[in-house]
Amino acid sequence: MSKPKSIIILIADDDAEDRMLVKDALEESKLINNIKFVENGEELLDYLHNKGKFADKNQNPTPGLILLDLNMPKKDGREALKEIKEDPILKVIPVVVLTTSKAEEDILKTYNLGVSSFITKPVTFTALVKIMETLSKYWFEIVELPQAKDSNGRSY
């Protein structure tokens, strides 16, 4: 088994308590990755396109994985996912939906839009830690991710 890769995880979730719980669960699972947060779909796309307060590419590098809540203000996760997967550069970034929704319609729609995985947020912190351990082992130790490239095809 290869050594875990250090990859930026970008978490898009409007609920401050949920963001803290996911961050704590990732730390509890001994994840070494850098974690960044945005609070809605508009911020997510601004981050990915390095616009506005996310303009500094060194401070806001392209993530290797996006954890996406579906129900957010301004632009929800479904709309943001659609835009990410329609973008020729961003579409290679794996997106994992992490949401309270259990609706079959949400599951089907997000997979049709190109989501990599759909996970319903567990009720307990212990269960969330187990999910984050499994998620990090899968995405950072097992899976081979494509190298990020800019619009000119250069790796970064």
Summary of the structure (lengths in Angstrom):
residues: 156
radius of gyration: 14.7
end to end distance: 24.7
largest distance: 44.3
contacts: 456
relative contact order: 0.18
helix: 42%
strand: 15%
